[in-house]
Amino acid sequence: MDIQTRKIEFVQAFLKLQSEEVISQFETLLKKARKTISDKEFKPFSIEEFNERIAKSEDDFENGRYKTTSELISKY
């Protein structure tokens, strides 16, 4: 069974649930799973990467390669 079929079957079974307690348990499980995935994807900078990033940012600013807050607000 492929992932799409499994998801559809899961959602159909979920929609038939009548117990708030079970739905709450699924919500908790989903939040934990998302956090675990997010934590695995997060890779902090090394000190070297961090310092390189700072140096590049300072160079960009000194050479006028930046946008003001007002420019960003008007764009978005």
MDTraj code that builds the backbone (N, CA, C; nanometers):
import mdtraj as md
import numpy as np

residues = "MET ASP ILE GLN THR ARG LYS ILE GLU PHE VAL GLN ALA PHE LEU LYS LEU GLN SER GLU GLU VAL ILE SER GLN PHE GLU THR LEU LEU LYS LYS ALA ARG LYS THR ILE SER ASP LYS GLU PHE LYS PRO PHE SER ILE GLU GLU PHE ASN GLU ARG ILE ALA LYS SER GLU ASP ASP PHE GLU ASN GLY ARG TYR LYS THR THR SER GLU LEU ILE SER LYS TYR".split()
xyz = np.array([
    [0.0859, -0.1179, 0.0000],
    [0.0000, 0.0000, 0.0000],
    [0.0905, 0.1242, 0.0000],
    [0.0652, 0.2177, -0.0887],
    [0.1486, 0.3379, -0.0959],
    [0.1063, 0.4398, 0.0099],
    [0.1903, 0.5408, 0.0268],
    [0.1688, 0.6408, 0.1326],
    [0.0394, 0.7197, 0.1131],
    [0.0059, 0.7530, -0.0107],
    [-0.1168, 0.8298, -0.0367],
    [-0.2404, 0.7500, 0.0052],
    [-0.2426, 0.6240, -0.0289],
    [-0.3557, 0.5378, 0.0077],
    [-0.3660, 0.5263, 0.1588],
    [-0.2516, 0.5092, 0.2240],
    [-0.2514, 0.4987, 0.3699],
    [-0.3040, 0.6258, 0.4340],
    [-0.2632, 0.7424, 0.3822],
    [-0.3108, 0.8695, 0.4376],
    [-0.4619, 0.8837, 0.4211],
    [-0.5117, 0.8495, 0.3045],
    [-0.6558, 0.8603, 0.2785],
    [-0.7333, 0.7695, 0.3728],
    [-0.6878, 0.6472, 0.3888],
    [-0.7561, 0.5543, 0.4801],
    [-0.7505, 0.6043, 0.6235],
    [-0.6362, 0.6599, 0.6624],
    [-0.6230, 0.7135, 0.7977],
    [-0.7197, 0.8292, 0.8206],
    [-0.7240, 0.9218, 0.7261],
    [-0.8128, 1.0381, 0.7387],
    [-0.9590, 0.9943, 0.7439],
    [-0.9956, 0.8980, 0.6606],
    [-1.1337, 0.8491, 0.6622],
    [-1.1677, 0.7888, 0.7976],
    [-1.0761, 0.7108, 0.8543],
    [-1.1005, 0.6518, 0.9863],
    [-1.1043, 0.7606, 1.0928],
    [-1.0166, 0.8597, 1.0815],
    [-1.0125, 0.9702, 1.1773],
    [-1.1443, 1.0476, 1.1767],
    [-1.1976, 1.0729, 1.0574],
    [-1.3220, 1.1493, 1.0467],
    [-1.4409, 1.0755, 1.1097],
    [-1.4315, 0.9458, 1.1233],
    [-1.5396, 0.8682, 1.1842],
    [-1.5318, 0.8666, 1.3364],
    [-1.4204, 0.9139, 1.3931],
    [-1.4051, 0.9124, 1.5386],
    [-1.5088, 1.0018, 1.6048],
    [-1.5583, 0.9572, 1.7180],
    [-1.6556, 1.0350, 1.7943],
    [-1.6034, 1.0723, 1.9327],
    [-1.4895, 1.0172, 1.9716],
    [-1.4346, 1.0400, 2.1051],
    [-1.3403, 1.1599, 2.1065],
    [-1.3752, 1.2613, 2.1864],
    [-1.2876, 1.3782, 2.1993],
    [-1.1539, 1.3390, 2.2601],
    [-1.1564, 1.2428, 2.3505],
    [-1.0333, 1.1969, 2.4154],
    [-0.9368, 1.1372, 2.3127],
    [-0.9873, 1.0548, 2.2230],
    [-0.9032, 0.9934, 2.1203],
    [-0.8506, 1.1001, 2.0237],
    [-0.9356, 1.1949, 1.9870],
    [-0.8924, 1.3036, 1.8979],
    [-0.7821, 1.3844, 1.9655],
    [-0.7962, 1.4135, 2.0950],
    [-0.6931, 1.4850, 2.1697],
    [-0.5619, 1.4072, 2.1709],
    [-0.5721, 1.2752, 2.1849],
    [-0.4509, 1.1928, 2.1829],
    [-0.3818, 1.2010, 2.0469],
    [-0.4592, 1.1996, 1.9390],
    [-0.4012, 1.2130, 1.8054],
    [-0.3369, 1.3509, 1.7868],
    [-0.4033, 1.4552, 1.8382],
    [-0.3462, 1.5899, 1.8288],
    [-0.2114, 1.5968, 1.9013],
    [-0.2059, 1.5393, 2.0198],
    [-0.0818, 1.5373, 2.0969],
    [0.0270, 1.4604, 2.0229],
    [-0.0097, 1.3467, 1.9679],
    [0.0854, 1.2657, 1.8920],
    [0.1383, 1.3412, 1.7704],
    [0.0498, 1.4105, 1.6989],
    [0.0902, 1.4866, 1.5811],
    [0.1853, 1.6002, 1.6196],
    [0.1551, 1.6709, 1.7288],
    [0.2430, 1.7794, 1.7744],
    [0.3815, 1.7261, 1.8093],
    [0.3871, 1.6124, 1.8780],
    [0.5159, 1.5530, 1.9144],
    [0.5928, 1.5108, 1.7901],
    [0.5240, 1.4523, 1.6936],
    [0.5894, 1.4075, 1.5706],
    [0.6451, 1.5263, 1.4930],
    [0.5684, 1.6339, 1.4832],
    [0.6153, 1.7533, 1.4127],
    [0.7378, 1.8128, 1.4812],
    [0.7368, 1.8161, 1.6145],
    [0.8495, 1.8704, 1.6894],
    [0.9727, 1.7838, 1.6684],
    [0.9567, 1.6540, 1.6697],
    [1.0690, 1.5627, 1.6488],
    [1.1290, 1.5838, 1.5110],
    [1.0446, 1.5952, 1.4105],
    [1.0925, 1.6188, 1.2733],
    [1.1635, 1.7529, 1.2659],
    [1.1051, 1.8538, 1.3265],
    [1.1635, 1.9879, 1.3266],
    [1.2993, 1.9873, 1.3960],
    [1.3089, 1.9179, 1.5081],
    [1.4348, 1.9112, 1.5822],
    [1.5438, 1.8420, 1.5011],
    [1.5069, 1.7396, 1.4252],
    [1.6050, 1.6673, 1.3436],
    [1.6549, 1.7532, 1.2286],
    [1.5682, 1.8390, 1.1744],
    [1.6052, 1.9226, 1.0613],
    [1.6875, 2.0434, 1.1039],
    [1.6786, 2.0832, 1.2284],
    [1.7490, 2.2014, 1.2777],
    [1.8952, 2.1675, 1.3019],
    [1.9835, 2.2432, 1.2362],
    [2.1265, 2.2258, 1.2570],
    [2.1853, 2.3624, 1.2908],
    [2.2272, 2.3820, 1.4149],
    [2.2817, 2.5126, 1.4516],
    [2.4141, 2.5395, 1.3793],
    [2.4445, 2.6677, 1.3630],
    [2.5718, 2.7063, 1.3019],
    [2.6871, 2.6663, 1.3929],
    [2.7997, 2.6326, 1.3309],
    [2.9229, 2.6194, 1.4084],
    [2.9706, 2.7618, 1.4368],
    [3.0659, 2.7768, 1.5271],
    [3.1189, 2.9097, 1.5582],
    [3.1788, 2.9717, 1.4324],
    [3.2467, 2.8906, 1.3531],
    [3.3072, 2.9402, 1.2291],
    [3.2002, 2.9901, 1.1318],
    [3.0935, 2.9107, 1.1128],
    [2.9846, 2.9515, 1.0230],
    [2.9173, 3.0787, 1.0729],
    [2.8994, 3.0863, 1.2034],
    [2.8360, 3.2024, 1.2638],
    [2.9196, 3.3280, 1.2394],
    [3.0497, 3.3184, 1.2620],
    [3.1384, 3.4328, 1.2410],
    [3.1448, 3.4717, 1.0935],
    [3.1435, 3.3743, 1.0032],
    [3.1411, 3.4041, 0.8594],
    [3.0130, 3.4784, 0.8222],
    [2.9042, 3.4352, 0.8798],
    [2.7744, 3.4988, 0.8525],
    [2.7740, 3.6437, 0.9002],
    [2.8303, 3.6656, 1.0181],
    [2.8391, 3.8013, 1.0726],
    [2.9244, 3.8887, 0.9812],
    [3.0405, 3.8367, 0.9402],
    [3.1314, 3.9138, 0.8543],
    [3.0638, 3.9482, 0.7223],
    [2.9927, 3.8527, 0.6632],
    [2.9244, 3.8783, 0.5363],
    [2.8147, 3.9832, 0.5552],
    [2.7409, 3.9738, 0.6631],
    [2.6342, 4.0707, 0.6905],
    [2.6904, 4.2112, 0.7085],
    [2.7996, 4.2209, 0.7817],
    [2.8613, 4.3523, 0.8011],
    [2.9126, 4.4082, 0.6689],
    [2.9722, 4.3226, 0.5856],
    [3.0199, 4.3656, 0.4538],
    [2.9032, 4.4114, 0.3662],
    [2.7940, 4.3353, 0.3684],
    [2.6757, 4.3733, 0.2909],
    [2.6258, 4.5113, 0.3345],
    [2.6199, 4.5335, 0.4645],
    [2.5714, 4.6619, 0.5152],
    [2.6635, 4.7759, 0.4727],
    [2.7943, 4.7546, 0.4890],
    [2.8909, 4.8589, 0.4532],
    [2.8861, 4.8937, 0.3044],
    [2.8473, 4.7975, 0.2205],
    [2.8420, 4.8186, 0.0767],
    [2.7012, 4.8465, 0.0240],
    [2.6100, 4.8778, 0.1170],
    [2.4755, 4.9182, 0.0780],
    [2.3860, 4.8062, 0.0284],
    [2.4217, 4.6824, 0.0569],
    [2.3386, 4.5692, 0.0135],
    [2.2449, 4.5287, 0.1282],
    [2.1438, 4.6106, 0.1479],
    [2.0450, 4.5819, 0.2524],
    [1.9159, 4.6549, 0.2196],
    [1.8103, 4.6185, 0.2899],
    [1.6814, 4.6850, 0.2752],
    [1.6410, 4.7387, 0.4124],
    [1.5793, 4.8538, 0.4118],
    [1.5324, 4.9120, 0.5376],
    [1.4031, 4.8426, 0.5806],
    [1.3683, 4.8645, 0.7037],
    [1.2432, 4.8086, 0.7549],
    [1.1249, 4.8600, 0.6729],
    [1.1272, 4.9857, 0.6404],
    [1.0182, 5.0457, 0.5630],
    [1.0058, 4.9786, 0.4259],
    [1.1186, 4.9504, 0.3616],
    [1.1161, 4.8840, 0.2293],
    [1.0554, 4.7441, 0.2416],
    [1.0942, 4.6728, 0.3472],
    [1.0405, 4.5370, 0.3657],
    [0.8902, 4.5405, 0.3939],
    [0.8490, 4.6328, 0.4790],
    [0.7065, 4.6441, 0.5122],
    [0.6253, 4.6773, 0.3891],
    [0.6739, 4.7697, 0.3083],
    [0.5976, 4.8060, 0.1875],
    [0.5932, 4.6928, 0.0865],
    [0.6974, 4.6102, 0.0845],
    [0.7003, 4.4973, -0.0098],
    [0.6041, 4.3861, 0.0333],
    [0.5986, 4.3607, 0.1637],
    [0.5180, 4.2487, 0.2116],
    [0.3921, 4.2958, 0.2794],
])
top = md.Topology()
chain = top.add_chain()
for i, resn in enumerate(residues, 1):
    res = top.add_residue(resn, chain, resSeq=i)
    for name in ("N", "CA", "C"):
        top.add_atom(name, md.element.get_by_symbol(name[0]), res)
traj = md.Trajectory(xyz[None], top)
